[in-house]
Amino acid sequence: MAQETKKENKALAGVKVVAFELALAGPMTTSMLADYGAEVIKVESRTRIDWMRQVGPFIGSERKSNEGSVCYLAPNASRLDLSLDIKHPRAMEVMRRLIEWADVVSDNFAGGVIARIGLGYEELRKIKPDIIVLSSSIYGQTGSFAQVPGYGAILTALTGLSHLTGFPDQLPQAPGFAITDFIAPRINVLAIVAALEYRRRTGKGQYIDAAQMETIIPLLTPVLLEYEVNGREVSRVGNTSTRAAPHGVYRCKGDDRWCAISCFTDEDWQRFCQVIGSPAWTEDPGFSTLLRRIKNAEKLDAMVEQWTLGYTPEEVMKLMQDAGIAAGVVQSGRDLDNDPQLKAQNFFRKLDHPGLGKFSYAGMPAQLSKTPYEVERAPFLGEHTEHVCTKVLGFSDEEFVQLVADGVLE
């Protein structure tokens, strides 16, 4: 079980986190902390569970109660799970001990929600003056949108990413699966670690208002500068580039198989021509310089794809990479599961879930040589309620039984 795992040699060993969270951004933040050694207790309620538990796909392609959701398991690794009815009149008895125990309290509810249930920063400081609190809401805690609930797809549109994604003749596209939920946690972790270091030096806690929307905007700096400096509004350009040609994703041999190729210099172009056998069309004056190739990108892409269709994407990638040209297979989930580089780095960790089967967890992007991370399976709902109350928070067995009987613990 998670609580039995030794974490003494991990980078964040000794850091204690209480997590009031759901969906993706919050759990992914605290999961990273947990993988690097922090002890994380997630507070859930059976009356209002993390709704990601009910989102498919499921292990075995079948929903079994509130367990087995791939969308829940992936971002909730390596933590303990406490089932507590936070609306119960006696819930604060448990939550007060949680706060006294914790170094960090994290939530990702809409602005004002956590304060309305009595867990705002000022209230928590009264319990533990040096507490570090992270609120990772969609829009932050201030402003006209502060109390508006939101989700990743909506936030992606508001940041402008959807306006930039797709081809010129397409409507705006959603760039992947709630991409903002995968970017914000990285910023959150950096902020928490910085706050922990600040507290180590000063003895003072901090409140971190981490608006997920604001973690994405810096990625759009070139677009903002283009408008502010040149008055030009950037829109969808498909796979084209102002710095490379050919530059695109090209169909290859097989069903729905593709490879990305980019040539940034005239030297790249010359090597590319050699790889494909220097057919006559490569001598077209319209392709003689990078600027001309960019101008004639549509025609060039059609010719490149005539060649790539004769090879598998793996063959195209190897031929190009061997010649020093940037190229990569457009990998599917199956491809990623069998990727030799990821296997060499032991990136995926296949863990057993009792009664459900095995599930592969993605590893962390940084492997620390002296304090390696470790991934543990996500918990079942309320799996560690007794352990947390009696072993971590110090409730007696009699007190624990009474809390369960009163409906405080579920």
C-alpha positions as CSV (number, residue, x, y, z in Angstrom):
1,M,0.0,0.0,0.0
2,A,1.1,3.6,-0.6
3,Q,1.5,4.4,3.1
4,E,4.0,1.6,3.5
5,T,6.4,2.9,0.8
6,K,9.7,4.2,2.0
7,K,10.2,7.8,0.8
8,E,13.2,8.8,2.9
9,N,15.5,9.1,-0.1
10,K,13.2,11.1,-2.3
11,A,13.7,14.8,-3.2
12,L,10.6,15.9,-1.4
13,A,10.7,13.5,1.5
14,G,9.1,15.0,4.6
15,V,6.8,17.4,2.7
16,K,3.2,16.9,3.7
17,V,0.3,17.9,1.4
18,V,-3.5,18.0,1.8
19,A,-5.3,18.1,-1.5
20,F,-8.8,19.2,-2.0
21,E,-9.0,18.7,-5.8
22,L,-10.7,17.1,-8.7
23,A,-10.4,16.7,-12.5
24,L,-6.8,17.0,-13.8
25,A,-4.8,20.2,-13.0
26,G,-5.0,19.8,-9.2
27,P,-4.3,16.1,-9.0
28,M,-1.5,16.3,-11.6
29,T,0.2,18.9,-9.4
30,T,0.1,16.9,-6.2
31,S,0.9,13.6,-8.0
32,M,4.2,15.1,-9.2
33,L,4.9,16.2,-5.6
34,A,4.1,12.6,-4.4
35,D,6.2,10.9,-7.0
36,Y,9.2,12.9,-5.8
37,G,8.5,11.9,-2.2
38,A,5.9,14.1,-0.7
39,E,3.2,12.5,1.4
40,V,-0.1,13.6,-0.2
41,I,-3.5,13.0,1.3
42,K,-6.4,13.5,-1.1
43,V,-9.7,14.4,0.5
44,E,-12.8,13.1,-1.3
45,S,-16.4,12.5,-0.4
46,R,-18.6,9.6,-1.5
47,T,-21.5,12.0,-1.8
48,R,-19.5,14.2,-4.2
49,I,-16.6,12.2,-5.6
50,D,-14.0,13.5,-8.0
51,W,-16.0,13.2,-11.2
52,M,-13.1,11.9,-13.2
53,R,-13.7,8.6,-11.5
54,Q,-16.8,8.3,-13.7
55,V,-15.1,9.2,-17.0
56,G,-14.0,6.5,-19.4
57,P,-12.2,4.7,-20.7
58,F,-12.0,2.1,-17.9
59,I,-9.6,-0.7,-17.2
60,G,-11.1,-3.7,-18.9
61,S,-13.4,-1.4,-21.0
62,E,-16.1,-1.7,-18.3
63,R,-17.0,0.6,-15.4
64,K,-16.8,-1.0,-12.0
65,S,-18.4,1.2,-9.3
66,N,-16.2,4.3,-9.0
67,E,-12.9,2.6,-9.7
68,G,-10.9,1.8,-12.8
69,S,-11.2,5.1,-14.8
70,V,-8.1,5.7,-16.8
71,C,-8.8,9.4,-16.6
72,Y,-8.7,9.2,-12.8
73,L,-5.9,6.8,-12.4
74,A,-3.3,8.6,-14.5
75,P,-3.3,12.0,-12.6
76,N,-3.8,10.5,-9.1
77,A,-0.8,8.3,-8.6
78,S,1.2,8.0,-5.4
79,R,-1.2,9.5,-2.8
80,L,-3.4,8.4,0.1
81,D,-7.2,8.8,-0.1
82,L,-9.4,10.0,2.8
83,S,-13.2,9.9,2.4
84,L,-14.6,12.8,4.4
85,D,-18.0,14.5,4.2
86,I,-16.7,18.1,4.4
87,K,-20.2,19.5,4.9
88,H,-20.8,17.5,8.1
89,P,-20.9,19.7,11.2
90,R,-18.0,17.7,12.7
91,A,-15.8,17.6,9.6
92,M,-13.7,20.5,10.9
93,E,-12.4,18.2,13.7
94,V,-10.7,16.1,11.0
95,M,-9.8,19.0,8.8
96,R,-8.2,20.9,11.6
97,R,-5.8,18.0,12.3
98,L,-5.1,17.7,8.6
99,I,-4.0,21.4,8.4
100,E,-1.9,21.1,11.6
101,W,-0.1,18.1,10.0
102,A,0.3,19.6,6.6
103,D,3.0,21.8,5.0
104,V,0.9,22.5,1.9
105,V,-2.8,22.7,1.2
106,S,-3.8,22.5,-2.5
107,D,-7.2,23.1,-4.2
108,N,-8.3,23.7,-7.8
109,F,-11.9,24.8,-7.2
110,A,-13.4,27.9,-8.7
111,G,-12.6,31.2,-7.0
112,G,-14.1,31.5,-3.5
113,V,-15.3,27.9,-3.2
114,I,-12.7,26.8,-0.7
115,A,-13.1,29.9,1.4
116,R,-16.9,29.3,1.6
117,I,-16.4,25.9,3.2
118,G,-14.1,27.5,5.9
119,L,-10.8,26.6,4.3
120,G,-9.7,29.9,3.0
121,Y,-6.1,31.0,3.5
122,E,-6.8,33.4,6.4
123,E,-8.7,30.6,8.2
124,L,-5.9,28.1,7.6
125,R,-3.3,30.5,8.9
126,K,-5.1,30.7,12.2
127,I,-4.6,26.9,12.5
128,K,-1.1,26.9,11.2
129,P,0.6,30.2,10.6
130,D,3.3,29.0,8.2
131,I,1.0,27.0,6.0
132,I,1.6,27.2,2.2
133,V,-1.7,27.3,0.2
134,L,-2.0,26.8,-3.5
135,S,-5.3,27.7,-5.3
136,S,-5.1,26.6,-8.9
137,S,-8.5,27.8,-10.2
138,I,-9.2,28.4,-13.9
139,Y,-9.3,32.2,-13.7
140,G,-7.7,33.0,-10.3
141,Q,-9.3,34.4,-7.1
142,T,-9.9,38.0,-8.3
143,G,-11.5,39.7,-11.3
144,S,-14.9,39.4,-13.0
145,F,-14.3,35.7,-13.9
146,A,-13.0,34.6,-10.5
147,Q,-16.0,32.7,-9.4
148,V,-16.9,31.2,-12.7
149,P,-16.4,27.4,-12.9
150,G,-14.4,26.3,-15.9
151,Y,-13.0,23.3,-17.8
152,G,-9.9,22.7,-19.9
153,A,-11.6,22.9,-23.3
154,I,-13.2,26.2,-22.5
155,L,-10.0,27.7,-21.0
156,T,-8.1,26.6,-24.1
157,A,-10.4,28.6,-26.3
158,L,-10.2,31.7,-24.0
159,T,-6.4,31.6,-24.1
160,G,-6.3,31.9,-27.8
161,L,-4.8,28.5,-28.5
162,S,-7.9,27.3,-30.4
163,H,-7.8,30.3,-32.7
164,L,-4.3,29.3,-33.7
165,T,-4.9,25.6,-34.2
166,G,-5.9,24.1,-37.5
167,F,-5.6,25.0,-41.2
168,P,-6.6,28.3,-42.7
169,D,-9.8,26.9,-44.2
170,Q,-10.9,25.3,-40.9
171,L,-12.9,26.5,-37.9
172,P,-10.8,26.9,-34.7
173,Q,-9.7,23.6,-33.4
174,A,-9.1,22.3,-29.8
175,P,-5.4,21.4,-29.6
176,G,-5.6,18.1,-27.9
177,F,-7.1,17.0,-24.7
178,A,-7.5,19.9,-22.3
179,I,-3.9,20.9,-22.9
180,T,-4.0,23.6,-20.3
181,D,-4.5,20.9,-17.6
182,F,-1.1,19.5,-18.5
183,I,0.8,22.8,-18.5
184,A,-0.5,24.5,-15.3
185,P,0.6,21.7,-12.9
186,R,4.3,22.2,-13.9
187,I,4.0,25.8,-13.0
188,N,2.2,24.9,-9.8
189,V,4.9,22.5,-8.7
190,L,7.6,25.2,-9.3
191,A,5.6,27.7,-7.2
192,I,5.1,25.2,-4.3
193,V,8.8,24.2,-4.2
194,A,9.8,27.9,-4.3
195,A,7.4,28.6,-1.4
196,L,8.8,25.7,0.6
197,E,12.3,27.1,0.1
198,Y,11.1,30.5,1.1
199,R,9.6,29.1,4.3
200,R,12.8,27.2,5.0
201,R,14.7,30.5,4.9
202,T,12.2,32.8,6.6
203,G,9.8,30.6,8.6
204,K,6.9,32.2,6.7
205,G,4.2,30.5,4.6
206,Q,2.6,31.8,1.4
207,Y,-0.6,32.0,-0.5
208,I,-0.3,31.1,-4.2
209,D,-3.0,32.3,-6.5
210,A,-2.2,30.2,-9.6
211,A,-4.7,31.1,-12.3
212,Q,-4.5,28.4,-14.9
213,M,-5.3,30.8,-17.7
214,E,-2.2,32.9,-16.8
215,T,0.1,29.9,-17.0
216,I,-0.7,29.5,-20.7
217,I,-0.6,33.1,-21.9
218,P,3.3,33.3,-21.8
219,L,3.3,30.5,-24.4
220,L,1.6,33.0,-26.8
221,T,4.2,35.7,-26.5
222,P,5.1,35.7,-30.2
223,V,1.5,36.1,-31.2
224,L,1.0,39.0,-28.7
225,L,4.2,40.7,-29.9
226,E,3.2,40.3,-33.6
227,Y,0.0,42.2,-32.8
228,E,1.4,44.8,-30.5
229,V,4.5,45.6,-32.6
230,N,3.2,45.0,-36.1
231,G,-0.5,45.3,-35.8
232,R,-0.9,41.8,-37.4
233,E,-3.3,39.2,-36.0
234,V,-1.9,35.7,-36.3
235,S,-4.4,33.0,-37.2
236,R,-4.4,29.4,-38.3
237,V,-1.5,28.3,-40.6
238,G,-1.8,24.5,-40.5
239,N,1.6,22.9,-40.5
240,T,3.5,25.6,-42.4
241,S,6.4,27.6,-41.0
242,T,8.0,30.9,-41.7
243,R,11.4,29.3,-41.0
244,A,11.3,25.9,-42.7
245,A,10.2,24.1,-45.9
246,P,9.4,21.3,-46.3
247,H,7.8,21.5,-42.9
248,G,4.8,19.3,-42.3
249,V,3.3,16.0,-41.5
250,Y,3.3,13.6,-44.5
251,R,1.3,10.5,-45.2
252,C,3.3,7.3,-45.3
253,K,2.8,3.6,-46.2
254,G,0.1,2.0,-44.0
255,D,-3.3,2.9,-42.5
256,D,-3.3,6.4,-41.1
257,R,0.5,6.5,-40.8
258,W,2.4,9.8,-40.9
259,C,5.8,11.3,-40.4
260,A,6.8,14.9,-39.6
261,I,9.8,16.4,-41.5
262,S,11.4,19.8,-41.2
263,C,14.2,21.4,-43.3
264,F,15.3,24.7,-41.8
265,T,18.3,25.5,-44.0
266,D,19.5,25.1,-47.6
267,E,21.9,22.6,-46.3
268,D,19.0,20.6,-44.9
269,W,17.3,20.8,-48.3
270,Q,20.3,19.5,-50.1
271,R,20.6,16.5,-47.8
272,F,16.9,15.9,-48.1
273,C,17.2,15.8,-51.9
274,Q,20.0,13.3,-51.6
275,V,18.0,11.0,-49.3
276,I,15.0,10.9,-51.7
277,G,17.3,10.3,-54.7
278,S,17.3,13.8,-56.2
279,P,14.3,13.4,-58.5
280,A,13.9,16.0,-61.3
281,W,11.3,18.0,-59.4
282,T,13.8,19.0,-56.8
283,E,15.5,21.1,-59.4
284,D,12.4,23.3,-59.8
285,P,13.5,27.0,-59.5
286,G,10.6,27.5,-57.1
287,F,12.4,25.3,-54.6
288,S,15.9,26.7,-55.1
289,T,16.0,28.8,-51.9
290,L,14.3,28.6,-48.5
291,L,12.2,31.6,-49.1
292,R,11.0,30.2,-52.4
293,R,10.2,26.8,-50.9
294,I,8.2,28.6,-48.1
295,K,6.3,30.5,-50.8
296,N,5.6,27.3,-52.7
297,A,5.0,25.2,-49.7
298,E,1.7,23.6,-50.9
299,K,3.2,22.4,-54.1
300,L,6.4,21.2,-52.3
301,D,4.4,19.3,-49.7
302,A,2.5,17.4,-52.5
303,M,5.8,16.3,-54.0
304,V,7.3,15.3,-50.7
305,E,4.2,13.1,-49.9
306,Q,4.6,11.3,-53.2
307,W,7.9,10.0,-51.9
308,T,6.9,9.3,-48.2
309,L,3.9,7.2,-49.4
310,G,6.4,4.6,-50.5
311,Y,7.8,4.1,-47.0
312,T,6.7,3.4,-43.5
313,P,7.0,6.4,-41.1
314,E,9.7,4.5,-39.2
315,E,11.7,4.1,-42.4
316,V,11.2,7.8,-43.3
317,M,12.3,8.9,-39.9
318,K,15.5,6.8,-39.9
319,L,16.5,7.9,-43.4
320,M,16.0,11.5,-42.5
321,Q,17.6,11.4,-39.1
322,D,20.6,9.5,-40.5
323,A,21.1,12.4,-42.8
324,G,20.8,15.0,-40.0
325,I,17.3,16.1,-40.9
326,A,14.7,16.7,-38.2
327,A,12.0,14.0,-38.6
328,G,9.7,12.0,-36.3
329,V,7.0,9.4,-36.5
330,V,3.5,10.7,-35.6
331,Q,3.0,8.1,-32.9
332,S,-0.3,6.6,-31.7
333,G,-0.9,5.3,-28.2
334,R,0.3,1.8,-29.3
335,D,3.4,3.4,-30.8
336,L,4.2,5.2,-27.5
337,D,3.6,2.0,-25.5
338,N,6.3,0.3,-27.6
339,D,8.6,3.3,-28.1
340,P,12.2,2.0,-27.6
341,Q,13.5,5.3,-26.1
342,L,10.7,5.4,-23.5
343,K,11.3,1.7,-22.7
344,A,15.1,2.3,-22.3
345,Q,14.3,5.0,-19.8
346,N,11.7,2.9,-18.0
347,F,9.2,5.8,-18.5
348,F,6.0,3.7,-18.2
349,R,5.5,1.9,-14.9
350,K,2.9,-0.9,-15.1
351,L,1.3,-1.3,-11.7
352,D,-1.4,-3.7,-10.5
353,H,-4.7,-2.6,-9.2
354,P,-6.3,-5.3,-7.0
355,G,-9.5,-6.6,-8.7
356,L,-9.0,-4.4,-11.8
357,G,-5.8,-5.5,-13.5
358,K,-2.7,-3.6,-14.6
359,F,-2.4,0.0,-15.7
360,S,0.7,1.8,-17.1
361,Y,1.6,5.1,-15.4
362,A,3.7,7.7,-17.2
363,G,6.9,8.6,-15.4
364,M,8.2,12.1,-14.5
365,P,10.1,14.2,-17.0
366,A,13.1,14.6,-14.8
367,Q,15.0,11.6,-13.2
368,L,17.1,12.7,-10.3
369,S,20.3,10.6,-9.9
370,K,20.5,10.8,-6.1
371,T,16.8,11.0,-5.3
372,P,14.9,9.1,-8.0
373,Y,11.1,9.4,-8.2
374,E,8.8,6.4,-7.7
375,V,5.3,6.0,-9.0
376,E,2.7,4.2,-6.9
377,R,-0.8,3.2,-8.0
378,A,-3.7,5.6,-7.5
379,P,-5.9,4.7,-4.5
380,F,-9.4,3.4,-4.3
381,L,-12.0,5.8,-2.9
382,G,-11.5,6.1,0.8
383,E,-8.8,3.4,0.8
384,H,-6.7,5.0,3.4
385,T,-9.3,6.6,5.6
386,E,-8.6,4.5,8.7
387,H,-4.8,4.7,8.2
388,V,-4.9,8.5,7.8
389,C,-7.1,9.0,10.8
390,T,-5.4,6.6,13.3
391,K,-1.8,6.5,12.1
392,V,-1.3,10.0,10.6
393,L,-3.7,12.3,12.5
394,G,-3.7,10.5,15.8
395,F,-7.3,9.7,16.4
396,S,-7.9,6.7,18.7
397,D,-9.6,3.6,17.4
398,E,-12.7,4.6,19.4
399,E,-12.7,8.1,18.0
400,F,-12.4,6.7,14.5
401,V,-15.3,4.3,14.9
402,Q,-17.4,7.1,16.3
403,L,-16.6,9.4,13.3
404,V,-17.6,6.7,10.9
405,A,-20.8,6.0,12.9
406,D,-21.7,9.7,12.8
407,G,-21.2,9.9,9.0
408,V,-18.2,12.3,9.2
409,L,-15.9,9.7,7.6
410,E,-17.4,7.7,4.8
